[in-house]
Amino acid sequence: MRYLLVLLASLLPFLHETVYEAEVKGCDASGITLSAEGETFAAELFNVGYMEEDGWQDTCALLADATQVRFEIDPAVQVEEPLPVYLYADGVMVQVSLLEDHKAYIEIKSPSYLYEDTLEMAEGTRAVMADAHEPIERGSAPLRSYLAYAFVLGVWLFLFYHLIVRHRNSAHFTQKRISGRKPSQQQKD
């Protein structure tokens, strides 16, 4: 039994959704080298691409300034090299920092990824914030929308006329015809 556990530990040194302490052994254009659990391995930021060719320098700067580095593996990825990880520098996810600083983008949007909502919110700050020097154009609604509103209003008026006004008149006429008298005469009797 002990040998089986040793064999499994050597084949699968890291588990999904578990946070591991790591030491950065190297960081350059070819990737990030981490050391954890007695293993040294190549890693890459999971589900994030760099906006610029030398965007990796921002990641390396964050890791160089950090006193504590941790990583976590998404359940959707295979454990292989380079290992795609969520990387944390001093408790802050590196992917989120890069997305908020507009230095990275999300490669694949999938709700099955562990931190997809967090990454989308960080990337969403770019879409929501406008540049100060760009004026906001104030346009009017296109003619199609006014035509659609007019059509819907016409349908409502048509239905109102046929269901309320016409129905009320036909009910009044039917009542007169059945009794042979005017409704005001029936009330007097």
N, C-alpha and C positions, 0 to 999 in steps of 0.2 A: 504494500500500500504506500509506503514511504517513497519508494522508487517511482511509482506512478505520479505522485504529487510533485516530485522533483522534475520529472519529465514534462508534466503539464506546465510547471512554472518556467521551465526553460523555453517551451514552445510559445507560451502566451505570458510574457513577462508583465504586461499591463492589461488591466481590466477596463471595460467601458464604464463611463460615468463615475469614475473614482478620481479624486484630485491627488496628484503626486507632487511632492517637492522636487525641484530640479536645480541643477547648476548649469549655467551656460558655459560651454566649452569653446564655442566659436560661433560667429555670426558674420556671414558675408553674402555675396551675390548668389553663391551656390546653395545656400540654405542655413539653417540653424542647427548647431550640434548641441545636444543636451545630454546630461548625465543624471540618471535617476535609478534607484533600486539596483545599483551595481552594474547598470548597463549604460553604455554610451551609444547614442543613435542619432540619426539625422531626423529632423522634424521640419514641418512646414505649417503655416497658419491655415487652419481649416476654413474652407469656403470663402476665402477673401483673395482678391487679386489687387495688385498695386496699380495705381493710376499712372504712375510714371515708371520709366525703366529702372531708375535708381531708387525706387520706393522702399526697397529693403533696408536702406540706410536709416529710415525713420524707425523701423522695427528694431534694428540693432541699437539705436540710440536709446530707445525705451528700455531695452534689456540691460544695457550697460549702466544706466542710472538706477536700476532697480536693486533693492537690497534682498528681496525675496522673489523667486520665480517659481511658479507652479504651472501645471498643465493638466488638461482633462481630455479624454478621448470621447468623441460622439459615438453613440450606439450604431449609427448608420455607416461607419467607416470600418474598413478592414485594418487589422494590426499588421502593417507592413512598412518598409522604409521607402521614402521618407514618411514618417508617421504624421498624419494630419491631426493637429491638436488645437484645442482652445488654449491659448497661452495667456497667463496672468503675470503682470509685473506689478509688484506691491499691491496685490489685491484687485487691480483693474485689468479687465480683459484687453489685451493688446489689439484685437480685432476691432473692438468698440472704439478705442482711442483713435485708431487709424481712420475708421469710418467717420467719426465726428470731425476729424481734422481734414476731411475730404482728400485723404491720401490713398484710399482704397475703395473698393466696391465689392458688393456681394456677388459671387460667381453664380450660385444656384439658389433660387428661392424655393425652399421645400419645407412644409410644415412638419415633416418628420424629423428635422434637425433639432437638436436639443435647445439651442439658444437662437433660433431663427427670429423670434419676435424681438429679442434684444438687439440683434444685428439690424433688423429692419427699422427699428426705432432710431438707432444710431445713424443709419444711412438716411432716414427720413428727414433728419434735421437739415440735410443739404437741400432737399426738394422744397422744404417749407420756407427756409430763409431766403430772402431776396437780396440781391446786391444793392448797396446804397445808391450807387450811381445810375442804376437802370430805372427809368420812369415806368410806372405801371400804366398800361394803356387802359383807358376806360372805353369799352366798346358797347354798342347797343346790342340787344338781342337780335338775332337774325330774323328775317321776315318769316322764315318757316315756323318759328315758335309762335309768332302772332297768328299765323294761319291755323296752326294746330289749336291754339286757345279759342279762336273764333269758331272752328269746327266743333269742338267740344261744347261750347256754349250753345251753339245752334242745336246740337243733339239734345241737350238738356231742355231747351225751350220747346222743342218738338215733343219730347216726352211729357213735359209738364202740360202742354196744351191737350194732348190726346188722352192722357191718363187722368188729369184733374178737371180741366175745364169741360172738355167734351163729354167725359163720363158723367159729370154732375148734370149737365143739360139733358143727356139721354135718360138718366135716372128720373129726373123731374118730369120729362115727357112721358115716360113709361108709367109713372105713378098716376098722371092725369088720365091716361088712356084706360087704365084698369078700372079706376073708380068712376070715371065719367064726369068727375067734378074737379074743380080747381083745388089745389091743396089748401087754400085759405077757407074754402067752403067746408072742407072736411073737419077743420079745427073747430068751426062754430057748432057742428052737430054734436 
